[in-house]
Amino acid sequence: MYTTLLTNLENGIFTIIINRPDKLNALNAAVFTDLDNVVDEINNTAEIKSAIITGAGPKAFVAGADITEFGSLDKTAAMELAKRGQDIFAKIENSPKPIIAAVNGFALGGGCELAMACHFRIAAENAKFGQPEVNLGLIPGYGGTQRLVQLIGKGKAMELLMSAHLIDANEARQLGLVNYITTAETLLDHSKKILEIINTKAPLAIAGCIKAANAVFDETKDGFAEEIKEFGNSFDTEDMKEGTAAFLEKRKAVFSGK
Ligand code: COA
């Protein structure tokens, strides 16, 4: 089904491995097509409650856009490529199901942008993050200038964008770019443990949290109004009735996603 991804569904957690290890999982057109389709699979498959994106091999999450595909692009084609990348990454960010990045090595350029489009990030201790596009005479095109500022603040983001300086997992955690650091061996298990907890919660409430939190960064939306709307919507769900009843009856809630 996918030419560049390996996927596996276990206990509601869908693991997606970008599988071009000999090219450090660089994002070429085929990976973009697969990522576009895999988000549809996540969104449209009831058995999938949440997802992890990671990279194949011990060295890289994703070492960037595939630079070999840049040679033939003119200005118009480059703008189209950036739009395509931004649209796919926005689709990840706006998925109603949690999608997290398990960063197992280099997350550079488009790789850092992909990780930032995920709902949050967990890093192995060998992870390295950066936007080194200025080394190539480019700027980030898949949302990097926007999400880096959103996640770590303007001053540090400006420095990283302009210097192409790479940061390690510790610095990424200090800056709030990653939530946890693990060993390479425990990265996926740790990521799954967090999603196992999230997967016990009410899916529509999780989708509401994602929508309202994303609205903070969407100029076309009033985030507080979005929160009021989603809060109201949750009162229309069976899961809200189950969750509140279970609390009052001192038992564990069993959510149906309805
Ligand atoms: N696009 C295309 N190919 C890439 C790539 C990218 N972004 N990143 C790595 N590769 C390829 C290399 O060309 C090499 O292929 P080859 O074996 O056919 O020559 C292979 O992946 C392994 O990479 P290599 O550079 O030999 O590994 P390294 O350990 O010496 O260095 C990096 C690792 C990440 C520091 C280095 O690969 C790098 O700087 N990559 C580009 C990062 C970048 O600028 N990303 C932003 C792109 S917009």
Residues whose N, C-alpha, C, O or C-beta is under 5 A from the ligand:
A	BS01	COA	D22 K23 L24 A26 A63 G64 A65 D66 I67 T68 F106 L108 G109 G110 P132 E133
